Amino acid sequence: LLTTAPSRAVVVVRVVVVVGNAP
């Protein structure tokens, strides 16, 4: 499953988590 663009997916998840934790 990690063959197309795993890096981009990880970056998106990181951004979503940071925004979700932002006050």
PQR file of N, CA, C, O and H, with PARSE charges and radii, in Angstrom:
ATOM      1  N   LEU A   1       0.843  -1.213   0.000 -0.4000 1.5000
ATOM      2  CA  LEU A   1       0.000   0.000   0.000 -0.0000 2.0000
ATOM      3  C   LEU A   1       0.871   1.254   0.000  0.5500 1.7000
ATOM      4  O   LEU A   1       0.422   2.331  -0.393 -0.5500 1.4000
ATOM      5  N   LEU A   2       2.130   1.104   0.447 -0.4000 1.5000
ATOM      6  CA  LEU A   2       3.029   2.266   0.486 -0.0000 2.0000
ATOM      7  C   LEU A   2       3.902   2.257  -0.756  0.5500 1.7000
ATOM      8  O   LEU A   2       5.098   1.975  -0.690 -0.5500 1.4000
ATOM      9  H   LEU A   2       2.495   0.230   0.766  0.4000 1.0000
ATOM     10  N   THR A   3       3.295   2.563  -1.876 -0.4000 1.5000
ATOM     11  CA  THR A   3       4.053   2.513  -3.128 -0.0000 2.0000
ATOM     12  C   THR A   3       3.911   3.800  -3.928  0.5500 1.7000
ATOM     13  O   THR A   3       4.797   4.135  -4.715 -0.5500 1.4000
ATOM     14  H   THR A   3       2.323   2.792  -1.929  0.4000 1.0000
ATOM     15  N   THR A   4       2.808   4.531  -3.740 -0.4000 1.5000
ATOM     16  CA  THR A   4       2.577   5.735  -4.554 -0.0000 2.0000
ATOM     17  C   THR A   4       3.203   6.964  -3.910  0.5500 1.7000
ATOM     18  O   THR A   4       4.188   7.500  -4.417 -0.5500 1.4000
ATOM     19  H   THR A   4       2.089   4.259  -3.101  0.4000 1.0000
ATOM     20  N   ALA A   5       2.635   7.413  -2.795 -0.4000 1.5000
ATOM     21  CA  ALA A   5       3.166   8.625  -2.163 -0.0000 2.0000
ATOM     22  C   ALA A   5       2.945   8.580  -0.657  0.5500 1.7000
ATOM     23  O   ALA A   5       2.124   9.331  -0.129 -0.5500 1.4000
ATOM     24  H   ALA A   5       1.835   6.978  -2.382  0.4000 1.0000
ATOM     25  N   PRO A   6       3.677   7.698   0.047 -0.5600 1.5000
ATOM     26  CA  PRO A   6       3.522   7.581   1.504  0.2800 2.0000
ATOM     27  C   PRO A   6       3.971   8.844   2.225  0.5500 1.7000
ATOM     28  O   PRO A   6       3.416   9.206   3.263 -0.5500 1.4000
ATOM     29  N   SER A   7       4.973   9.509   1.675 -0.4000 1.5000
ATOM     30  CA  SER A   7       5.489  10.717   2.332 -0.0000 2.0000
ATOM     31  C   SER A   7       4.409  11.791   2.381  0.5500 1.7000
ATOM     32  O   SER A   7       4.201  12.430   3.413 -0.5500 1.4000
ATOM     33  H   SER A   7       5.424   9.215   0.832  0.4000 1.0000
ATOM     34  N   ARG A   8       3.725  11.983   1.258 -0.4000 1.5000
ATOM     35  CA  ARG A   8       2.674  13.005   1.213 -0.0000 2.0000
ATOM     36  C   ARG A   8       1.566  12.664   2.199  0.5500 1.7000
ATOM     37  O   ARG A   8       1.047  13.547   2.882 -0.5500 1.4000
ATOM     38  H   ARG A   8       3.894  11.464   0.420  0.4000 1.0000
ATOM     39  N   ALA A   9       1.200  11.385   2.277 -0.4000 1.5000
ATOM     40  CA  ALA A   9       0.150  10.963   3.201 -0.0000 2.0000
ATOM     41  C   ALA A   9       0.564  11.250   4.636  0.5500 1.7000
ATOM     42  O   ALA A   9      -0.247  11.713   5.439 -0.5500 1.4000
ATOM     43  H   ALA A   9       1.622  10.668   1.722  0.4000 1.0000
ATOM     44  N   VAL A  10       1.827  10.977   4.961 -0.4000 1.5000
ATOM     45  CA  VAL A  10       2.314  11.222   6.321 -0.0000 2.0000
ATOM     46  C   VAL A  10       2.263  12.709   6.634  0.5500 1.7000
ATOM     47  O   VAL A  10       1.880  13.101   7.736 -0.5500 1.4000
ATOM     48  H   VAL A  10       2.486  10.601   4.309  0.4000 1.0000
ATOM     49  N   VAL A  11       2.646  13.534   5.675 -0.4000 1.5000
ATOM     50  CA  VAL A  11       2.623  14.987   5.891 -0.0000 2.0000
ATOM     51  C   VAL A  11       1.193  15.458   6.130  0.5500 1.7000
ATOM     52  O   VAL A  11       0.945  16.279   7.013 -0.5500 1.4000
ATOM     53  H   VAL A  11       2.957  13.215   4.779  0.4000 1.0000
ATOM     54  N   VAL A  12       0.265  14.945   5.349 -0.4000 1.5000
ATOM     55  CA  VAL A  12      -1.141  15.339   5.510 -0.0000 2.0000
ATOM     56  C   VAL A  12      -1.645  14.946   6.890  0.5500 1.7000
ATOM     57  O   VAL A  12      -2.330  15.726   7.551 -0.5500 1.4000
ATOM     58  H   VAL A  12       0.467  14.279   4.631  0.4000 1.0000
ATOM     59  N   VAL A  13      -1.306  13.736   7.327 -0.4000 1.5000
ATOM     60  CA  VAL A  13      -1.751  13.279   8.650 -0.0000 2.0000
ATOM     61  C   VAL A  13      -1.153  14.165   9.736  0.5500 1.7000
ATOM     62  O   VAL A  13      -1.838  14.524  10.694 -0.5500 1.4000
ATOM     63  H   VAL A  13      -0.749  13.102   6.790  0.4000 1.0000
ATOM     64  N   ARG A  14       0.126  14.519   9.590 -0.4000 1.5000
ATOM     65  CA  ARG A  14       0.775  15.377  10.582 -0.0000 2.0000
ATOM     66  C   ARG A  14       0.069  16.723  10.670  0.5500 1.7000
ATOM     67  O   ARG A  14      -0.191  17.221  11.766 -0.5500 1.4000
ATOM     68  H   ARG A  14       0.683  14.227   8.812  0.4000 1.0000
ATOM     69  N   VAL A  15      -0.242  17.310   9.521 -0.4000 1.5000
ATOM     70  CA  VAL A  15      -0.910  18.617   9.499 -0.0000 2.0000
ATOM     71  C   VAL A  15      -2.286  18.520  10.150  0.5500 1.7000
ATOM     72  O   VAL A  15      -2.673  19.393  10.927 -0.5500 1.4000
ATOM     73  H   VAL A  15      -0.031  16.906   8.631  0.4000 1.0000
ATOM     74  N   VAL A  16      -3.018  17.463   9.832 -0.4000 1.5000
ATOM     75  CA  VAL A  16      -4.358  17.295  10.405 -0.0000 2.0000
ATOM     76  C   VAL A  16      -4.275  17.163  11.920  0.5500 1.7000
ATOM     77  O   VAL A  16      -5.095  17.734  12.638 -0.5500 1.4000
ATOM     78  H   VAL A  16      -2.703  16.754   9.201  0.4000 1.0000
ATOM     79  N   VAL A  17      -3.297  16.418  12.408 -0.4000 1.5000
ATOM     80  CA  VAL A  17      -3.146  16.225  13.854 -0.0000 2.0000
ATOM     81  C   VAL A  17      -2.787  17.542  14.525  0.5500 1.7000
ATOM     82  O   VAL A  17      -3.333  17.872  15.578 -0.5500 1.4000
ATOM     83  H   VAL A  17      -2.631  15.954  11.825  0.4000 1.0000
ATOM     84  N   VAL A  18      -1.875  18.292  13.925 -0.4000 1.5000
ATOM     85  CA  VAL A  18      -1.458  19.573  14.515 -0.0000 2.0000
ATOM     86  C   VAL A  18      -2.633  20.544  14.557  0.5500 1.7000
ATOM     87  O   VAL A  18      -2.854  21.213  15.567 -0.5500 1.4000
ATOM     88  H   VAL A  18      -1.432  18.024  13.070  0.4000 1.0000
ATOM     89  N   VAL A  19      -3.380  20.621  13.470 -0.4000 1.5000
ATOM     90  CA  VAL A  19      -4.535  21.525  13.423 -0.0000 2.0000
ATOM     91  C   VAL A  19      -5.595  21.079  14.431  0.5500 1.7000
ATOM     92  O   VAL A  19      -6.242  21.909  15.070 -0.5500 1.4000
ATOM     93  H   VAL A  19      -3.201  20.077  12.650  0.4000 1.0000
ATOM     94  N   GLY A  20      -5.766  19.776  14.567 -0.4000 1.5000
ATOM     95  CA  GLY A  20      -6.764  19.248  15.499 -0.0000 2.0000
ATOM     96  C   GLY A  20      -6.380  19.527  16.944  0.5500 1.7000
ATOM     97  O   GLY A  20      -7.253  19.699  17.794 -0.5500 1.4000
ATOM     98  H   GLY A  20      -5.240  19.101  14.049  0.4000 1.0000
ATOM     99  N   ASN A  21      -5.071  19.574  17.233 -0.4000 1.5000
ATOM    100  CA  ASN A  21      -4.611  19.829  18.595 -0.0000 2.0000
ATOM    101  C   ASN A  21      -4.482  21.317  18.877  0.5500 1.7000
ATOM    102  O   ASN A  21      -4.295  21.721  20.025 -0.5500 1.4000
ATOM    103  H   ASN A  21      -4.361  19.434  16.542  0.4000 1.0000
ATOM    104  N   ALA A  22      -4.583  22.134  17.832 -0.4000 1.5000
ATOM    105  CA  ALA A  22      -4.462  23.582  18.034 -0.0000 2.0000
ATOM    106  C   ALA A  22      -5.687  24.093  18.789  0.5500 1.7000
ATOM    107  O   ALA A  22      -6.808  23.655  18.528 -0.5500 1.4000
ATOM    108  H   ALA A  22      -4.735  21.806  16.900  0.4000 1.0000
ATOM    109  N   PRO A  23      -5.477  25.007  19.711 -0.5600 1.5000
ATOM    110  CA  PRO A  23      -6.585  25.554  20.503  0.2800 2.0000
ATOM    111  C   PRO A  23      -7.489  26.462  19.662  0.5500 1.7000
ATOM    112  O   PRO A  23      -8.469  27.004  20.174 -0.5500 1.4000
TER
END
